[in-house]
Amino acid sequence: MVHQHGDHADIPSKHRVNRPGNWLPADNRVHREWLGKTIDHVDKHGEQELIPVLREFKELIEDNPRIYMYFTEMWDEIPSKPPYQNDPTGKSQIRDYQHMLQILNHVFGKAPEWTDAAASVGMVGVPMAAILDYAMGTPSGHAAFLDPDVNRMMKKILDEWGKYLKTPESAEVLGNHRAGWFGEVGYKDLMEVANAPNKTTFKFEDMYQCQPGEKYYGFTSWDNFFTRKVQESARPVASPEDDNVIANACESKVFNIARNAKLRDKFWNKGQPYSVIDMLGNDPLSKEFDGATVYQAFLSALSYHRWHAPVSGKVKRCFVREGTYFSEPLFESPVDGGDIDTGGISVAQGYISALATRAIIFFEADNPAIGLMAFIGIGMDEVSTCEITVKEGQHVKKGDEIGMFHFGGSSHCLLFRKGVKISGFPEVGRTENVPVRGRLAVVEP
């Protein structure tokens, strides 16, 4: 996840790339500078002993001919032209899977930190997404990251990194130094994003539950900071007594709104049609959503990452469906003379709604005009830990917390059955987040 503040007026147009969700930089140079510095460090220090989980990854690659082929070919299939193979200064990008493992070995020793770059400011919050950005868009990368054995290994790697992100050592990146999240630029951008939806001027302690007088505002680890709670006063529930008003489940920017989604569709096609039965994990209740209205929105690295009930009602079903971690569709193949879409997974959010690791919660709304509806929290890239904090049979009020993402920005969907008359969604293309628990849409009685 990489955030860019402001409207990028200082970035020359030739460098801008449309990256919905701010997962990788709007300016490719931020990505290349971070990756270039990381590669330089690894190359200067020579080959290091891999941590145990990466040694296991290396063995999987080298002991399985199919996976060895994927991880060898994916680097060869990256086009030999900027911005893929080299950056403008001529520095080489990642050369092969051995080089990839050494870079991951270095990155996994610290939490995501802020990165200053020429002509813009950003940070790399999902280092694996940056490292694999080009490779996973190749034909072999596409095959590799759909492979069940590879995804089991990826889950093990990410779980291991997640353990580190819960340690006190991981909190060091939260400092007020230049690369710290509470540094001058980091804090400014963090609060710019938080204040934008309601055009407020809150300080961090006004927006989030924390301990302002203590080191790192009292946060004990990177994950503790990332799953911070919002102040009730900063994000009030929209029309709490009116069940016709739908509350926004996540602090997020609208990605897409689709009506009459098919129960099953070719979600891997360029148009990314929603495939409801696949999105809902083939649960028996998914058949109730043929012809559904789907609202999808995304969370950036700087966003609040807990989920809240969009309606008052009973939790009818809830579960986490394991899936892919770095799979993106081949909308354009470099083999056919096209370019890899450097937007990565952020531009393929419709596609990953049917494949990525995701939390699925069905609600039976108190409002009969809504009835059964569904929430899907979709893990993207590293952000694959979805934690549900409600139980089946539990009654929740609109705005109550229902779960959270760990480690970074993500995407989510709300599904309403065919026949539910819902209107007033924010327009696709809206530049700022819709506030969590704020008014999202209205259902006609």
N, C-alpha and C positions, 0 to 999 in steps of 0.2 A: 504494500500500500504506500502510495506516495502522495503527499498532499502538495498542492500548489496554491498559494494564497493570492487573493485579488483576482483580477480578470486576465492576467497574463499579458497586460499591455506592454510589459518590458521584454517580451519574448518575440523575436523576429518570426514572421509567419512561416518561413521555411522550416523552422524547428518545431512548430506546434503539431501535436498529434491529438486527435480526438480520443480521449481515454475516459469514458464514463466511469464515475466512481472514484477517480483519483487513485487508482491502484498502482500504476506505474506513472512516471512523471508526464505532465503535459508537454514538457520540453525533454526530448530524448537525451540531452546533454547531462541532465541530473542523473539519469539512470547510468549513462556511460561513465560519468565521473566517479560515482560510487563504486561501480563494478571495476573500473580501471584501477582505482586505489586499492581495492581488495585484491585484485589479481597481482598488482605490483608487490604488495606485501607478501603474498604467498610465494611468488616467484623468487623474491629476494631471500627468503628464509629457507628455501629448498623443501624437499619432501619431508613431511612430518608423519609421525605414527598416527594412524586414524583412531578416533574414539571407537569403542566396541560396536555401537550400532552402525557406524559407517563401514567398519570392517565387514560386518554382516551384509551390508548392501553391496560391497565390492564382491564378496563371495557369490551373492545371488546373480550379479551381472556375469561373472566369469564362469560360473558353474552351469548356467542355463543357456544353451545355444540361441534360443529364441530371444531372450532378454539381452544377451551379448550383442546380437545383431542389431536390435533396436537402439541400444545405447552407443553403439559404434557409428551406425548410420545417421542418427539424428544430428550429430555435429557436422558430418560431411554434407548433409542436405541443407545446411544454412547457407544462403547465397553468399558468394564471395564479393560482396559490394556493401558500402555503407548503407544503413547503419548497423548491419548485421556482423560482418566479419571483422571490421576494423572501425574505430571511431576516427574523426577527422585528424587526430594527431598521429595516426598510424599504429596505435597500440592494439595488439591482438586481443580478441575476446577469448572465451573459454575454448580450448583446443580439442579436448576429448573427455571421456568419462573419468579417467584418472585425475585430470586437472580439475574437473567438477568436484570430485570427492575431496581433494585437498582444499578447495575454496570453501566447501561446506564445513569441513573440519575446522577451518579458521572462524567462520561466521558463527558456528554453534557455541563458541566460547563467550558470547556476550549478547545482551538484549539489543533490540533495534534502537538505534540512536538517530539524532537529528543530523542532517547532512546539508552543509552550505555548498552551493554550486554557482558557477558563473551565470549571471543574468536571471537567476531565480533562486528560490529557496525551497527545499523539499526534504523528505526523509524517506528512507527505505525501511518500511516496517515489516515487509515480508521478503526477506532475503532470498528464499528459495524461488519465489516468483520472479525476482529480478535475474537470478542465475539461470533459470530455465526458460525465460521469456521467449527467446527465439527458438530454442530447440523443441519446445513442446508444440510449436506451430508447424513443424515439419511432418511429413507422412509417417516417418518412423517414430517421432515423438508422439504423434496422435495414437499410434498403435500401442506404444509403450505405456502411456498413461491411462489406457483403457484396460490394460492387462491386470487380472485379479492378483497375481503374485506380486507385481510391482506395487499395486495399491496397498496390499497388506504390509509390504516393506515400508512404504511411505507413511502409513499410519504409525508404525513402530518408531520411525525416525522422528515424526512430528510429536509423538507422545513423549519421547525422550527430551526433545527440545523444550516441550511444554513444562517438564519437571524443572528445568533450569529457570524458566521464566517465572516460577513461583518461589525462587530462592531470594534471600536478602541481597545477594550479590547482583542480581538482575536490576535492582532498584537504582544502581549507580547512574544509569542513563537518564534518570529523572532530575538530575541536578540543574543548577542555574548556570552551568558553563555553556560554552558555545554550542556543543553537541548535545546539550541537555534539553529535555522536553519542557523544563521550567526555565530555560534560558530566555533571553530577551526576545529572540525571534520565535522560538518554539511556543512560548506562552502567548505571544501576540496572535499567532496563527490559531492556536488552540481555542482561544476565546473569541476570535473573529468568527470561526465556524459555529461555536456554541451560541453566540449572540445574534447571528444573522437571521434565523427564522422569525424571531419576534422583535427584531431591531432593538434589542436591549443593550445595556452597557454593564452587565453583571461582571463582577470579579469571579475568579475561579471558585472561591469559597461560597459565593452567592449561588452559583450554578450547581456545584457538586458537594456531596457530603464528604467532608475531609477535616483535617486538624491543621489549620493554617499556621499555628505557631510551631509546629514540629517539622523536622527534616523531611523533605519530599512530601509535605502536606500530610504526613502520617502514613503514606502508602508504604507497605513493607516489601513489595516486589513489583516487577513489571506487570504481572497479571492482576495483582491487587489494584494497581492504577488503572489498568485497561477496563476492568469490570466495575469501576467506580459507580456509585449510585448518584442519581440526580436529586436535587432538592425539590420537594413537593411544590414549593412556592414558585420555582422557576419553570415548571412544566405542569400546570394545572390540567385536570381532566376536562375535556370538552363536554359541556352540557351533561353533567353527571346524572341528572334525573331524566334525561330524554333518550330513550332507547332507540330512537330513530337516527340519532347521530352516531356515526362510526368514529372511534378514536384511532389515531395513528399508532401502530404497534411498535414501530422503531423510528428513531431519529434518522431520517433518510431522504434521499432525492429520488423522485419518481423516475423509473426506467421505462416502463411500458404499461399500457392498459389494453386488455384484449377482451372482447365480448364473444360469446358463443364458442368458447374453446372446445375442441373435440376431446372425446374421452381418450382417444389414442391418435397421435399424429406423428409425422416425421420431424421430430424436434431437432434433428441434426442438419436439416436443410438451412440454406442461407437466411430465410425469413424467420427462423427460430419459432415456429408455431408451438404453442403449449400443448403438451401431451399429458392430460390430466391424470390418467391412471398411473403413468410413470412418475409424475411429480409426487403423487400421494402414496408412493411405495406399494402399489398394487393392493392396498388395503380394501377390504370389502365395501367400506363406506365411500370409496372413490367413485363408484358407479352412480352415486347420487349427484355427481358434479358434471355430468355430460352436458355441454352447452354452457359451462360456467363463465362468469365474469372473473378475470384474473387481474389483480393489481400487483405490480412488482416494483420494488424500490431498493436502492443500495445504500450501504453505510461506508463512509470513508474511514481512514485510519484515525481521524480526529473526532469522529462521532461517538456519541454515547452508545454503548453496546448491549444494554439490557432490553428485553422484550416486554411489552405490556399488552394486556387483554384489549382487543379492539371492541369487544361487546361484553355485556353482562350475560352470564349464562353458565352452563354446566360443562365441564371438560368431559367429553364423551370418549375420546381415545387420544393417547399421546405416546409417541415413541421416537427414537432416533434411528434413521435408516443409514447404514454405512454405505459409502459410495466412492466415487473418484475424488482425487485431490488436485490434479494438474491437467485434467483432460480439457482440451478445447477443440472445436470443430475445424475441419479443413475447408473453410469457405473459399480460400484462395491457396493454391498449392504452388510452392516455388519450383516444383518439378515441371509444372505446366507453363513456366515462364512468369508466373505471378509473384507477388510479394507476400511474405508472412505478415499477417495483421499484427503489428507491434502493440496493439492495445491489449493483447493477452486475453485472459479470462474475463476481464471487465466488460468487453464488448460482446461476450457470449453468455450473458446471464440467463437468457431464455433457455439456451441449450443445457446449462448446468443445473437448471431447476429440476431436470429429470434424472440427473446422474450423480451430482455431488453429494457428499455426506450432508444430511439435513435432518432437522427436527420437525416433526409433523404433529400438529395439535388440532383435533376436531372439537368445535364448540357447538352445543345446542343452545342457541341464543334465547334469552327470555322473551325477546321480541318475536312473535310468530311471523312477522313479515320478513324476518331473516331466517329463522329456523337453523338448520345445520349449516355451518360455515367452517372454513379451514384456514389455519396459519401454517406457513412453512418457513423455517429459518434455514437458510442455505449457506453452508460453509464454503468459502472460496480460498483456493490456494492453501496457505498455511492455516487459515482460519477455519479449521475443520472440527473444532471441539464445540459441539452444540449441547448446552446443558439446560434441560427442562426442569423447572422448579415447582410445577404443579402436578397433581395426581389425577388419575381418572376418577370421575365421580365428584370431584371438588367443584364447588360453585365459586365463581370469581366475579368481581365487579369490574365494570369497564375501567381500564387504567391500572388494574392490579398487575404486579410483576408476574410473568409466567416463565421466564428463562433468560438466557444470555449466550452471547458468543464469547469465546476466549481468544486472545492473542491478536485480534485485528478486525478489519472491515469485512463486510459480508453483504449478502443480499437476502431479501425476504419476499414472500408472496402472501396475499390474502385471496381466498377463493369464495365466491358467492354462487349459489345454485341458480340455474336457469329459472327465470320467472321472478327473481328478486329484483325489484326496480330500484336501482342504486345510481345516484348521480352526484355531481359536485367534486369528483376527484381533481386533484391538482393537475395542471397541464404538463404533459411530457415536454421536457426542455426547461422546466423551472430550474433556476440556477442555484437556489438555496434549499437546504433541508426543510421538510415539513416537520414541525416540532413533535416529538414523541408525546402521546396522550392528547395531542391537539386534534382539532376537527379535521377529518380526512374526507368523509363523504356522508351522504344522507340517504336513508331508505324511505321510500314512500309507503305509508301504512297500507 
